[in-house]
Amino acid sequence: MEKCIVTIARQYGSGGREIGQILAERTGLKFYDKDLITMAAQKSGLSKEVLDSADEKAANSLLYTLALGSSMYPLGAEALHVPLNDKLFNVQSEIIKEIALRKEGAIIVGRCSDYVLADYPKLLRVFIAADFDYRVKNIMDKHSLKESQAKDLIVKTDKRRANYYNYYTGGKWAKVDNYDLIISTDKIGTEGSVKLIQTYMDML
């Protein structure tokens, strides 16, 4: 029997990663986030340190995109001068699909996983959001930053994540239609968010 896969997209500072980790502990499902980079490095033979710099970032080559005619190309395709970001996206997408084929379920954070697994029958696409001021306080506390620094980091990180998602999916990050469940953590907190997702999972 296929188990549920939960994909988590998140605004920076909303606590999406922490929610995913707790959910994995409660459900016994495997949790995938930064370890996807390690797996991609092993699969591709590329350096993990190099891939770290390209993680969840869209390719910057406008000429490459125009020449390709689209921001997407078949997974695993090899081409001359393919941007590192595109190579990483393709390898991570292959790994995410391999995880789905195991039918063991999983919690996957980011990496356009909701788009990559669009055809998976037991997929729960979650978007974690929060009030801007709530996120600013979280980032200030977590990284010991000044308010202005936290605000700047949030704006830049959300913009990078949006660009990444929009570039590789042709869709729009944070658009309601892309998700099954949208949660505001400033309203119900981390624990409430985990319980809400679990309830939804039980109904699939």
QUIRA-V949260 format. One record per pair of residues at least 6 apart in sequence whose ideal C-beta (glycine too) atoms are under 6 Angstrom apart, sorted by the first residue. I is the first residue (numbers start at 0). GAP is how many residues later the second one is. If there is no record, write none. Layout:
i:I gap:GAP
i:I gap:GAP
This chain:
i:1 gap:101
i:1 gap:120
i:2 gap:101
i:2 gap:102
i:3 gap:101
i:3 gap:118
i:3 gap:120
i:3 gap:197
i:3 gap:200
i:4 gap:100
i:4 gap:101
i:4 gap:115
i:4 gap:118
i:5 gap:101
i:5 gap:118
i:6 gap:101
i:6 gap:106
i:6 gap:107
i:6 gap:118
i:7 gap:8
i:7 gap:12
i:7 gap:101
i:7 gap:118
i:8 gap:118
i:9 gap:6
i:9 gap:118
i:10 gap:118
i:10 gap:147
i:11 gap:142
i:11 gap:145
i:11 gap:146
i:12 gap:122
i:12 gap:125
i:12 gap:126
i:12 gap:141
i:13 gap:114
i:13 gap:115
i:13 gap:116
i:13 gap:121
i:13 gap:171
i:14 gap:170
i:14 gap:175
i:15 gap:112
i:16 gap:92
i:17 gap:172
i:18 gap:171
i:18 gap:174
i:18 gap:175
i:19 gap:11
i:19 gap:87
i:19 gap:89
i:20 gap:10
i:21 gap:172
i:22 gap:84
i:22 gap:171
i:22 gap:174
i:23 gap:7
i:23 gap:83
i:28 gap:76
i:28 gap:77
i:28 gap:78
i:29 gap:76
i:30 gap:76
i:31 gap:76
i:32 gap:76
i:35 gap:56
i:36 gap:14
i:36 gap:15
i:36 gap:18
i:37 gap:10
i:38 gap:56
i:39 gap:11
i:39 gap:48
i:39 gap:51
i:39 gap:52
i:40 gap:7
i:40 gap:10
i:42 gap:48
i:43 gap:47
i:50 gap:37
i:53 gap:30
i:53 gap:31
i:53 gap:34
i:55 gap:54
i:55 gap:108
i:56 gap:28
i:56 gap:107
i:57 gap:105
i:57 gap:106
i:57 gap:109
i:58 gap:24
i:58 gap:26
i:58 gap:27
i:60 gap:22
i:64 gap:6
i:70 gap:96
i:74 gap:15
i:74 gap:18
i:74 gap:19
i:88 gap:79
i:91 gap:19
i:92 gap:23
i:95 gap:17
i:95 gap:20
i:98 gap:7
i:99 gap:17
i:99 gap:20
i:111 gap:53
i:111 gap:56
i:111 gap:57
i:113 gap:11
i:114 gap:54
i:116 gap:6
i:121 gap:82
i:123 gap:56
i:124 gap:54
i:124 gap:55
i:125 gap:55
i:126 gap:52
i:126 gap:55
i:127 gap:55
i:128 gap:55
i:129 gap:54
i:129 gap:55
i:129 gap:56
i:130 gap:55
i:133 gap:52
i:134 gap:19
i:135 gap:14
i:135 gap:15
i:138 gap:11
i:139 gap:10
i:161 gap:11
i:164 gap:8
i:165 gap:6
i:165 gap:7
i:170 gap:7
i:180 gap:19
i:182 gap:10
i:184 gap:8
